[in-house]
Amino acid sequence: MSAMMSVVPTMVGARLGLQARGIIVKDGYGKMVLPALGYGLFESLLGIILMSTGFGLFLLISPLSLSDLSQLAEEESQIAMIEAFSGSGEYAWPIILAISMIMIAVRALLLVPITGASIGKDANGIMHTPFMGAGTRFLSVLCVVILAGVASFCIAPFLALVGEIIGFGDAQIDALKSANKDIDTAMPSISTWQLWVLLALAILSWIWIFCLQCAVAVLAYLDKKREYEEIRNAEVEVKRMAAEEVRGLWKERMPPGRR
C-alpha cells in the first residue's frame, strides 16, 4: 500500500493533465491500481537496495571499528554511538546525496511511463507496456524534478519567514513561557487568521510542486506522442508516393491505346 501511494498521486495528476490537454480517457481509475503497484514496488525495492549498499559503503570507508559497531546492541552505548556516527558526517552525507540523486533520476526516468499507465495507453497509441517511454526528455524532466525537490525543502524556511513577518513565531512562544502558561494547552487559542494563512500557504506550495512534476510529465508524453504521429504520417506519405510511382510506371508501360 505504501508503494502504491507513492505513485498513485502522480498518476492521478498526470491523468487530469492529459484530459486538460484534450486526451480522451476511456479506462477508469481502477485500471491504475496494478501499474501503480508495479512502479511503486520497483521504486521501493530499488530504494532498499541503494540504502543497503550505501550503508555497507559507509561502514567500509568510515573510521568506525568493528568494536564500535558491535556496541549497537547495547542500550547504554547509544549516546556513544550517536557521537561516533555524528563524527563521520563527511562520509555519510555524500552517500546520502548520491542515493537521493539516483532516486530522483529514477523518478524522472519513470514519469512518462507512469503518465502512460495513468490512461492505459502509451505515446505510440498502443496499450500501455511497462517502462515504455522511460527516459523521454530525460534532462528536461530531471531538471524540473530537481527543482521541485529543492522547492519542497525550501517550503519550511519560507513558511517560518512568513510566520515571523505576520507575528506568529518565537515571540509568541516566548510570551507564553514568560507568562508561565502551558504551551500545549494554549495552542488551540492560536488558531487565528495567521495560522490559517500559514496552513493555506503550505498546502498551496505542496500542490504547486506536485502539479509541476505532473505537468512536465504530461508535456514530455505529448511531445513523444507528436513524434510518433510524425513518424506514422511520414510512413503513410512514403507508401502513398510509392503507390503513385508504381501506378505511373504501370501507365507508362501500357500500350498507348490502353492508358
C-alpha positions in Angstrom: 0.0 0.0 0.0 2.9 2.3 0.8 4.5 1.6 -2.6 1.2 2.3 -4.4 0.6 5.6 -2.6 3.9 6.9 -3.7 2.8 6.6 -7.4 -1.0 7.0 -7.4 -1.0 10.8 -6.8 1.4 11.3 -9.7 -0.8 9.0 -11.9 -3.9 10.9 -11.0 -2.3 14.3 -11.6 -0.9 13.2 -15.0 -4.3 11.7 -16.0 -6.0 15.0 -15.2 -3.3 16.9 -17.1 -3.8 14.8 -20.2 -7.6 15.3 -20.0 -7.0 19.0 -19.8 -4.9 18.8 -23.0 -7.8 17.1 -24.9 -6.8 13.5 -24.5 -9.9 11.3 -24.3 -9.6 8.7 -21.5 -11.7 5.6 -21.7 -10.3 3.5 -18.8 -11.5 4.0 -15.3 -9.3 4.9 -12.3 -9.4 1.2 -11.2 -7.1 0.3 -14.1 -4.4 2.3 -12.4 -4.1 0.0 -9.4 -1.9 -2.7 -10.9 0.5 -0.3 -12.7 0.8 1.8 -9.5 1.6 -1.3 -7.5 4.3 -2.3 -10.1 6.0 1.0 -10.4 5.7 1.6 -6.6 7.3 -1.7 -5.8 10.1 -1.1 -8.3 11.0 2.2 -6.7 10.7 0.8 -3.2 12.9 -2.2 -3.9 15.4 0.0 -5.7 15.5 2.3 -2.7 16.1 -0.6 -0.3 18.9 -1.9 -2.4 20.5 1.5 -2.7 20.2 2.3 1.1 21.6 -1.2 1.9 24.5 -0.6 -0.5 25.1 2.9 0.8 25.2 1.7 4.4 27.7 -1.0 3.5 29.8 1.5 1.7 29.6 3.8 4.8 30.9 1.0 7.0 33.8 0.4 4.7 35.0 4.0 4.4 34.1 5.3 7.9 36.6 5.3 10.7 34.2 3.2 12.9 35.8 0.0 14.1 34.0 -3.4 14.5 34.0 -3.0 18.2 32.1 0.3 17.8 29.6 -1.4 15.6 29.2 -4.3 18.0 28.1 -1.9 20.7 24.9 -1.1 18.7 23.2 -3.9 20.6 24.0 -2.4 24.0 21.4 0.1 25.2 23.8 2.1 27.4 26.1 2.7 24.4 23.6 4.6 22.3 24.9 8.0 23.2 28.5 7.0 22.4 27.4 5.5 19.1 25.5 8.7 18.2 28.6 10.7 18.9 30.7 8.3 16.8 28.3 8.5 13.8 28.0 12.2 14.1 31.8 12.5 13.7 31.5 10.6 10.4 29.2 13.1 8.7 31.7 13.8 5.9 31.4 10.1 4.9 27.6 9.8 5.3 26.4 12.9 3.6 27.9 12.2 0.2 26.4 8.8 0.2 23.0 10.1 1.2 23.2 12.8 -1.5 24.2 10.2 -4.1 21.3 7.9 -3.2 18.9 10.8 -3.3 20.1 11.9 -6.7 19.8 8.3 -8.1 16.2 8.0 -6.7 15.3 11.5 -8.3 16.8 10.4 -11.6 14.8 7.1 -11.5 11.6 9.1 -10.8 12.5 11.4 -13.8 13.0 8.3 -16.0 9.6 6.8 -15.0 7.5 9.9 -15.2 6.5 9.3 -18.8 5.7 5.6 -18.4 3.7 6.5 -15.3 1.8 9.0 -17.4 1.0 6.4 -20.0 0.0 4.0 -17.3 -2.5 6.5 -15.9 -4.6 6.3 -19.1 -3.6 2.8 -20.1 -2.1 3.9 -23.4 1.5 4.7 -24.4 2.5 7.7 -26.5 2.6 5.4 -29.6 -1.2 4.8 -29.2 -0.8 1.2 -28.1 -1.9 -0.3 -24.8 0.5 0.5 -22.0 3.6 -1.6 -21.8 5.6 -1.4 -18.5 8.5 1.1 -18.7 7.6 2.1 -22.2 8.9 5.6 -22.9 11.3 5.6 -20.0 13.9 8.4 -20.3 11.8 10.6 -22.6 13.1 14.1 -22.5 15.2 13.0 -19.5 17.4 16.1 -19.0 14.4 18.5 -19.1 12.3 16.3 -16.8 15.2 15.7 -14.4 15.8 19.5 -14.1 12.2 20.0 -13.2 12.1 17.2 -10.7 15.3 18.5 -9.0 13.7 22.0 -9.0 10.6 20.5 -7.3 12.8 18.8 -4.7 14.7 21.9 -3.9 11.5 23.9 -3.7 10.0 21.3 -1.3 13.0 21.7 1.0 12.6 25.5 0.9 8.9 25.4 2.0 9.6 25.1 5.7 12.1 28.0 5.9 9.8 30.1 3.7 6.8 29.5 5.9 8.9 30.2 9.0 9.9 33.6 7.5 6.3 34.4 6.6 5.3 33.4 10.2 7.8 35.8 11.7 6.6 38.6 9.3 2.9 38.1 10.4 3.9 37.8 14.0 3.5 34.0 14.5 6.9 32.8 15.7 9.2 32.6 18.6 7.9 35.9 20.1 4.5 34.4 20.9 6.1 31.2 22.3 8.4 33.3 24.5 5.4 35.3 25.7 3.7 32.1 26.7 6.7 30.9 28.6 7.2 34.2 30.4 3.5 34.1 31.4 4.1 30.6 32.9 1.5 29.1 30.6 1.3 25.6 29.2 2.2 25.9 25.5 0.3 22.7 24.7 -3.0 23.9 26.3 -2.5 27.4 24.8 -2.0 26.2 21.2 -5.8 26.0 20.4 -6.1 29.7 21.1 -3.5 30.4 18.4 -6.0 29.3 15.7 -6.2 32.8 14.3 -6.0 34.1 10.7 -2.2 33.9 10.9 -2.3 30.2 11.4 -4.8 29.7 8.6 -2.6 31.8 6.3 0.4 29.6 7.0 -1.7 26.4 6.5 -3.0 27.7 3.2 0.5 28.7 2.0 1.8 25.2 3.0 -1.0 23.4 1.1 -0.7 25.6 -2.0 3.0 25.3 -2.1 2.9 21.5 -1.9 0.1 21.4 -4.6 2.1 23.7 -6.9 5.3 21.5 -6.5 3.2 18.3 -7.1 1.5 19.8 -10.2 4.8 21.0 -11.6 6.1 17.4 -11.8 2.8 16.2 -13.3 2.8 19.0 -15.9 6.3 18.2 -17.1 5.4 14.5 -17.3 2.3 15.4 -19.5 4.3 17.7 -21.7 7.0 15.1 -22.3 4.3 12.4 -23.0 2.6 14.7 -25.5 5.9 15.6 -27.2 6.7 11.9 -27.6 3.2 11.4 -28.9 3.8 14.0 -31.6 7.0 12.3 -32.6 5.1 9.0 -33.2 2.4 10.8 -35.2 5.0 12.5 -37.4 6.7 9.1 -38.0 3.4 7.5 -38.9 2.5 10.4 -41.2 5.8 10.1 -42.9 5.4 6.4 -43.4 1.9 6.9 -44.9 3.3 9.6 -47.2 6.1 7.3 -48.4 3.6 4.5 -49.0 1.3 6.9 -50.9 4.2 8.2 -53.1 5.3 4.6 -53.7 1.8 3.6 -54.8 1.7 6.6 -57.2 5.1 5.8 -58.7 4.0 2.2 -59.3 0.8 3.4 -60.9 2.7 5.9 -63.1 5.2 3.2 -64.1 2.4 0.9 -65.0 0.7 3.5 -67.2 4.0 4.2 -69.0 4.4 0.5 -69.9 0.8 0.1 -71.1 0.2 0.3 -74.8 -0.8 3.9 -76.0 -4.4 2.9 -76.6 -5.0 1.4 -73.1 -3.5 4.2 -71.0 
